[in-house]
């Protein structure tokens, strides 16, 4: 969306006067026990994902996809959050949590909650989604369900495609217990030597490069029907081929999760890339933190695994049904359109649509007319961000391009455009965050590729992750230099941009250009010290700026002026921010919080959070944008950017929020908020006792408004209206 009406930014010409003034922030006492435990709040978030999988109103293949997302989320939670907590306990660095719980007690709470959720997850598959898939003609079957002909056909597949890549590893005095890689699916096999009668143990890894669900060949195919067998069952029923002359006594699947968090002492490391590569290698051998086994596993096998892997009883998860339901990602990709969400093709933002059909839009000219606010995935990332960067790479008048890269796709047109620009002789700076969790190896590859093409690659500031989403283009026009800037809430990743909801602001505003020039100079230098005029930048100024904006609303409410705070984030954890919101609420400020994931804030605290409403929306797209809106006595101030309300974002990362100044854009963002918080919109409500209640159906039994469907329809109507004009 474009808005050309000029507006006084209210930030003045002085050096960030709005945020440099001394403000007496209310520090009146607040009640104890005013926070929710962040780890348990995360488990509650993943429960909301699971509730989508349990919803019979959703297309069944999407429900299978949500089961896989739940499993993937939980894996990462254990690999990072639980692993980090255990590491701090072992090293003696653990401190009480934000709710005052001892670390060991928190581990027990997590174990209890995670056990219950994993059992519920398994039941959702076996009792809800699996039968619903079967009704739709997609059967997940067991070996006992197959006919003799089907078994014969699958044996041929096993011999041709599976058997050659299997690697059984025996355990005996000459063969120590093998290393078990994190998240791998394995068979624990107990065998008896037919000649000696001796019992032995073997481990067999289920190959991860093969399809997890093997399609059963159909001799008389029926349209719209297919059958799938878990790969581990196919292998388990042909163990005789792997252990000839042996009697198979028991075989059970198991899966291990390891600590895969990366810790680097940057102050003591001269070469960050080499240190990170060494740490990534070490991550493969992190200590075990969770052992998942099937509920049928015998005690002898389980005791052996517990002993050899050195896990505790608390870390063992006995589960019914197949382990590692991330494999449902494969089933969810089955080409059955009627079992998926209706297709949605992102539209080109109105401002970036070419004047002539099949023509090419001039994005620089469009941005010169006025700021452009783009809403992904409803509006195309490729015809906005990618097209902007590719045009900049081709344009002979562009002198320099500077960009931050946190996560990007494997075949990224973003990276290729930067390479093309460098090869055309432009000055190109790429700030690659090589410490982006689980994308470290990929980012190292791209950093080296960029360097070889002549791009100036920097890795940010020591001790800080660079998480801000910034793109800055310098273009020569009529003998003068003009800045074109993009500040976003999401990564420069064309693939995730189709699934993640995000905003991006394009602007030719000179003040934003000066801010980004200074910020990139500091990012490629040594420190961030200066304040900025239209940006709030962490770690030095973002927290202070938000606290002052929140406190200004509190003071306005006390003076009888209009006061309203709206915040949309992925996570709301930071205690200082939460306390400021509590005090604003106590003063009468209406506070609306829209959070996707963790929320440590409590509603319903008498006299403290009576005016705070918290909603969570999950659905087809991952709600990822961050929005901060303040009523400001009738002159709303609205920011978008990369920062969540967590300690790491405010204190240990480089984050940036940009103020949205065009009245049309301010209205668009506030209107979106109003719909999200409405009682007629489907969402989860945070209750006073800390539970989340889903409200997706009205009192009349009809479905409530789906925010994402409504936004999609609204943007498409906007495009059609322009086409008519």
N, C-alpha and C positions, 0 to 999 in steps of 0.2 A: 504494500500500500504506500502511496506517495502523498505527501502533504507539503504544500508550497506556501502556506500562510506564515509570515514571519512572526516570531515571538521573542520577547525579551527573556533570555535564559534565567535571569534573576541571579546569575552568578557574578555579575559585575566584571570590571576590568582589573581589579586588584588581584593579588595572588591568592585565589581560593579563600576570599574573605568569609564566605558562608561557613567554612569549616575550620577557620583559624581562630575564631572568637572563643573566649573563655565562657563556658556555660556551666552553671551550677546544676549538676545532674542530681536528681533526687536519690538519696541513699538511705531512705527510711527502711527499717527492718522488715523482712518478709518471713513468712512461716517456714519452719523446717519441712523436710519431706515434700518439697514443691516440684520435684523433677521426677520424670519417669526414667527407669534404667534404660540406657541407650541400647544395650545388647538385647534385652527383652523386647524393646520397641522394634528393633530390626526383625526379630522373629515374628512379631505381630504384622509387620509389613509383608513378610513372605507368606504369612497366613492369608493375607488379602489376595496375593497372587493365586494361592491354592483355591480360594473361594471362586475365582473366575473359572478355574478348571472344573469346579463342582457345579457350575451353573448350567442347567440343561437348556437355557435359552440361547446359549452361544453355539456357533457352528462347531461340530464335534472335532474336526481337525484342529481348530483353534484351541479347544479345550486340551487336546493332547499336547499342543505347543506350550500351553501354560504349565502343564505338569513338568515338561522338560525345563522350562524357565525356572520353576521352583527348585528343581534338583540342581541346576547350574548355580543359582543364587546361593543355595545352602552350601555347596562345595566351596565357593569363594569365601563365604562367611567363616567356615572352619579354617581354611587355609590362611586367612589373614587375621580376622578378629580373635577367634579362639586361640590360634597359634600365637598371636602377639601377647595375649593375656597370659598364656602358659609360659612364654619366654620371660616375661617380666616377673612372674612368680619364681621361676627357677633362679633368675639372676638377682633376686631380692629387690627389684626396682618397682614392684607392684604397689600401688597405693589404693586406698578405698575409692570406689566408683563415685559417679556424680550423685548417687543416692545414698552414699555412705556404707555400702555393702563391702565386706571383705572380699578380696579377689577369689579366694577358694569357694566362698559361698556363691559368688556370681557364676563360677564354673558349674557348680551343682545346679543352679537355676537354669543355666543354658542347657545342660545335659537333660534335665527334666523336660524343658520346653521343646528342645529339638527332637527328643525321643517321641514325644506325643505328636509332633508335626509330621515326622517321617512315617509314623504308623498311619496317620490320617492320609498322608500322601499316597501310601501304598494302597489303602482302601479306596481312595478316589479312583485309582487306576483299575483295580480288580472289580469293584462293585459299580462304578459309574461310567467311566470313560470307555473302558474296554467293551462292556456290553453295548454301549451306544455306537461304538465303531462297528461292532458286529451287525447291528441292525442296519447300518448304512452300507454293509457289504464289505467291510474291512475287518477281517478276523485275525486277531493275534492268538495263535494256537500253540499247544504244547505237543511234544513228541507223541504222546498217547492219543492225540486227536487225529493223527495222520493215517491214511490208508497205506497198504503195502506198496502200491504203485508210487504214491507220493514219497514214501521213505526211500524207495529205490532211486527215484529221480534226485532226491536231495543227497543221497550217497554219491552219486556221480558228481554233483556240484562240490561236495566235501572233498572228494579225491582230487578234483581239478583245480579248485580255487582256495581251499582252506588248508588241507593237509600239508602242502608244501611250505607254508609259512609258519607252521606251529613249531614251538620250541619247548618240549617238556624238559623240566629240570628236576633231577632226582636229588633227594637229600639223604646222605649216608656219610660215614666217616671220611670218604674221599671227596664228597661234594657238600660243602656247607650250605646252610639255608640261604636261598638266593635273595638278592636285593629285589624288593617289591616297589615298583615305581608308583608315585602318587597318582590317584584316580584311575589306575588301571583295573580292569575287571579280570579276575583270576579264578581258576579252578584249583581247589585243594583236593588232592587225590590220595587216597590210601589204598595201597595195593599189596598183594601177597605173592611172593615168589613161589610158583607152583613146584619148583624143585626143592627148595630149602625150607619152605613154609614160613619164611621170615616176612614180617610186615614192614613195609617201607612207605615213605611219603614222597609225593612229587607235586610240583607246582606247574601249572600250565597257564600262560597268559593268553587271554582272548585278544586276538589281533585287533587293534583299534582302527587300522586302515581299511578293514572290511565292513560291509553294511551290518549294523547291529541287528536288524531284523531282515532275515532272508526270505524273499518271496518264494512261496511254495509253487512249483511249476503246476500249471493247470492243464490236464490232458483234454478237458472239454471246457474251455474258458467260457464263463458267463459274464456278459457285460455288467460292469459296475460292481464286480465282486473280486476280491483278492484275499489271499491268506499269507500270513507271515509267521515265521518261527524265529524265536530269539537265537542268535548265533551260538551262545553258550550251550543251549540245549542240543544243537546240531553236533557240536564238538563232544559234549558229554556222552552222547549216545554212540560215539565211534572211538571211545578210548581204547578199545581192543586193538585198533590199528596202530595206536601209538605205543602200547605196552604189550606186544605179542608175548604169549607165554605167561602172562601175569593174570592174576584174578583181581578184578576191580572190586574192592570192598565198599568204599564210600567215595562219593565225589560231591563237592559243594562249592558254590561260588562265594567269593569274598572280594572285598574292595578296601583299599587303604587310602586315607587322606593324610597328606604330609603338610608340615609347615612350609609354605611357599612364599612367605613374606620376605622382602629383600631389605637388608640393612647395610648401608654404606656409610663409613665415616669419611665424608667428603673433605673435611678439614685436613685429614691425614693422607689424602690421596691426590697425587699429582695428575694422574691420567684417569679421568672419570670413566671413560669407555672401557679401558682394560679392567678397572676395578669392578664395573658392573658386569662385564662378561664373566669374570671369576665368580662373582656372587650368583649369577644365574646358574652357573655350573653347580655351585654349592646348593642352590635351592632344590635341585633334583634329589638331594640326599638329606633334606630336612627331616627332623624327627616326626614319627607318626603322631597324629592327634585324633584319629577316628578310624575304627575298624567296623565295617559293615559286613554282616554275614546273613545268610538265609536262616530262617527260623528252624529249618530241618537239620542244621549242622549238628553232628554228634559232638559230645563233650570231649572226646579224645582229640579230634581235629581242632576244635576251638581252643583247647588248652595249649596245644602245640603252637598255634598262631599267636596266642596271647604271650606265651613265653618267648618265642623267637622275635616277635615284633616289639616286645616290651611295651605293651599297652595295658591300661588299667581296665577293670570291669566297667567303670564309668564311661570309658571310651568305646565300648563295644555296643553296636546297634544291631539287634536281631530283627530282621524285617521279613514280612511275607512277600511273596511274588518276586519278580525279577529285580535285581539290584541295578543301580545306575540308569534311572529313567531319562537321563539326557538323551538316550537312544531314541526317544520319542520325537526328537527333532527330525529324524529321518522319516518317520511315518507322517509327521505333520506336513511334509513337503509333497505328499502324494497329490497328483494332479486330478483333483475332484473339486472343481470350482464351486459346486453347490454346497460343499462341506467347509468352505472357507468364508471369511468376510467378503462381502462384495468388493470387486476390484476398485481401487482408487488410483487414478493417475494424477500426480501433482500438476497443478496449473502454473504457468509462468506468471509471476507477479505482474500486476496491471502495469506498473511503471516500466517494466522491462519487456513488454510485448512489442515486437517490431511494428513499425508503421504500416508496412506492406506485408501481405501474406507471403510466407516462405522467405521473407527478408531476414536480415540480421540486425538485431537491436544494437543501438549505440548506448552502452550502459553509462559511459562517462557523461554523455549529454543528459540522460535521464536523471542521474544523481545531481548534476549541476542545477536542475530545475527545483530540487528540493530533496530533503531526506527521504529515503525509501526504507520502510519497515517490512521485512519479509518473514512470513510465518511458515516454518517447515513442520511436517512434511506436506502440508496442504498446498503450499507454494514451493515450486521446484528449487532444489539446491543446485542442480546442474545448470539451469538457465539463469541463475542469479550469481551465486558465489563462484562456481566453476567458470561460467561464462565471463564474469568480471575479471578473474585472474588470467584466463586465456586471452582475453582482449588486451589486457595490460602487457602480457608477454609479447604479443604481436605488434603492439602500437609503437611506431618509431619515436613518438613524442614522450613515451614513458622512460624516465631515467633510472628509477629505483623502485624496488619492491621489497617490502619487509613483512615477514609473517611468522606467527607462532604456530608450531605443530605439536599437538599433544597426543592425539591418536588419529591415524589416517588409515585408509584401506590398502590392501596389498597391491592393487593395480591402480594406484591413486593418480587421477588426472591432475590433482593439486600439485603433487611432487613433479609430475612431468612438465606442467606449466612453468614451475620455478626453474627447472633445468633448461627449458626452451628459452626463457628470458635471459638466463646467464649466458647461454650459447649465442644469443643475439647481442651480447655486449652490455647488457644492463647490470647495474649494481643490484645484487640480490642477497638478502640476508634472511636466513631461516634459523629461528630459534627452536631447536628440536629438544623436547623434553624426554630424554632417554630414560627417565625414572618413572614413566607412566606405567602403573602396575599391570603386569601380564602382557604389556605391549613393548617391553624393554628391548627384546631381541629384534623385533620388526623395526623399531625406531632406530636402532643402531645400524641396521642394513640401509635404511633410507638416508640416514645422516651421511654415511660413507658414499653412497651414490651421489648425493647432492654435492659433497665436497669434490668428488672427481669431475663433476661438470662445471666447477668453478663457482659454486654458490658459497658465500661466507656462512659457515655453520657455527653456531655457538650453542652452548648447553646450559645457559641460564646462570643463576647466581648460586654460590655455594650455600648449601643448607636449605634452599628453597626450591620447591617444584614450581615450574611456570605453567599455570593452569589457565591463564587468560586466553581468550580467543580473539586475536587481533590480526588485521591485514591492512597494510598501509602502502599506498601507491603514490609516487611523486611523478607528476606529469608537467612538461613544459607547454605553456599555452600563452601565445602572444608575448613571448620574451619573459614571462613570469612563471614561477613554479606554483603549481596548485596541488593540494593534497586531496586524495580520495581515500576514505577510510571505511573499514568494515569492523564492527565490534559485535560479537555473537555470544550466545549462551551455550552453543554446542560445538563439538569438534568439527574440524575441517575434514569430514569423512563422508564421501558420497554414499557409501553403503548404509551406515547407521542413520544418515539423514532421512532415509525413507521410512525409518521406524521410530526415530526420536522426535518428539515435539520440541522445537526450539525457535527462538527469534534471532534475527540478525538485522542490524541497522547499518545502512549505507549512508554516508554523508560526505559532502564536500565542505563542511563547516571548517573554517580556518582554525578556530580554537581547538577543535578535536584534532586536527592535523598537527598543530603545535604540541598538543598533549602527547600524541603518539610518537612524534619525533623525539621528544625528550624521554619518553618511556622506553622506546627501543634503544636509544643511546645508553640508558642506564642498564637495561637488561644485557646488553653486550659489553658492559663495563663491569663495575664492581658493586654497586649498591643502588637502591631506590631511596632517595632522600627527599626529593622535591615533592611539593603538592601540585595538584593539577586543577584545572578550572572546570572541565566538564566531565572529568573522570573521578571516580573514587577507587583508589588502588591499595590493595593489601601488599605487604603486611603492615605498613605504617599508618595508613590513613582511612582505610575502609571501615574498620570497626568504629573508630572515633566518629567518622561521618555518620554512620547509621545510628549510633547511640544519640548523637545530637539531633538528628531528624526525628527519632522516636520521642526524645524528651521535649522537643518543640511541640509535638502533638499533645503531649501531656499538659504542657503549660497552656496551650490554646484551649484545651478542654476546661481547665480550671478557670480560665478567663471567659468562658461561655462562647468561645469561637468554634466553628465547625472543626471537628477532629476525627480522623479515620486513618487507620493503618492497614494496608493490604500487603502481605508478603507471600510469594510463591517460591518454594525451594524444594530441593530433593530431600534435605535433612535439616531439622531444627534441633540443635544440640547445645550450642554455646550458651553457657549459664548467664553471662553478662547481657547478651541480647535478650534472653528469656526474661531475666529480672526486669530489664527496661520495659518489656512488653507488659509484664505484670503491673508495674507501677503506672504505666499509661492506662491500662484497663481500670485500675483502682481509681484513677482520676476521672474516669468516664469516657475514655476513648474507645470507640468500637474498633476491635482488632480482629481481622480476618486472616487466618493462616491456612494456606493451601500447600500441603506437603505430600510428597509421594512416598517417602521412606520413613526414616527414623524421626520420631518427634518426642523429645524429652519434656515438652511443655505439658502442663496439666490444665484441663478446663474444670470449671465448677468449684474452684477454691473460693469460699465465701469472702467477699470483700477484696479479692485479689484478681481472679480471672473470670469474674462474672460476665465481662464484656468481650471475652475471647471466644471465637468460634474457629474450630479446626476441621477441615475437610481433607479427604484424600481421594484422588481419582486415578484409577488404573483401567486400562483397556487396550484397545487395538494398538495404540501408540504409547511409547514410554514418555510420560510427562517429564521433561528435562529442563525447560526454561526456568530462569530465575527472574522474578519481577519484584520490585520494591516500590510501593506507591504510598505517598503521604498527602493528606488532604490539604495541609498548609493554608488553613483559613480560606479555602475556596479557590486557591491557585495551586492545583495539584503538582507535586514534584514526583516524577516517575523515573525509575532506573531499571535497566536490564543488564545482565552480565553473567559472569561465570561462577560467582561465589555462592556456596551454600553456607548455612549458619552453623559451622563446625569449627573447632579450634584449628584444625589443620588448614582450612581455607582462609581464616582470618589472621593466623599467626605464622604459618609455615609454608604458605604458597604465595605466588604472585597472581593476584586476581584483579580483575578490572570490571567496574560497573560504569556505564555511560548514561548520562541523563538524556531521556527522550523529551524533546522540547516541542515538536510540532503538535498543535492541539488535536488534530485528527488521530495521530498515533497515541497520544495520551488517552483519548476517549476509547480507542480500540482496545487498549490494554485493560482499562478499568471496566469496560463493558464485558470483556472476557471473564474478569474476576467476578462480576456480578452474577453471571450465568453459573460459574463454577460453585459459588457459595449458596445459590438459590435452593430452596426446599424442593423445588420441582425438578432439580437435576440429580441424576443418579450419582451417588458418591458414598463414601464411608464417612461416618460421623464419629469423632472422638468423644466418648462419653466421660462424665465426671469421674467415674471410678477407674478410668484408664483403658477401657475396652473400646474396640472399634466395631461399629454396627453398620452393616451395609444396608442402604436404602435405595433400592433399584425399582421398586414398584409402588405406585401411589395407593391411596386408600380406596380408589375405584378399581384397583386390580390391574390398571394399565401401566406399562413401563414408563418410568420417568425419563426425562430428556437425557440423551447421551451427548455429553459435551463435545466429544470428538466428531460425532456424526453431524451435529449442528454446525460446528465450525467449518467442516468440510463443505456442507451445503451452502453456508453463508458466503464463503470465498468463491465458490463456483457461480453463485448468483451475481456476485460483484463482477466477475469476469464477463458473464453474459450481458450484464447491463452496459458495460463498456463497449462490448461488441455491437450492441444495438445503436449506441450513440455514434 
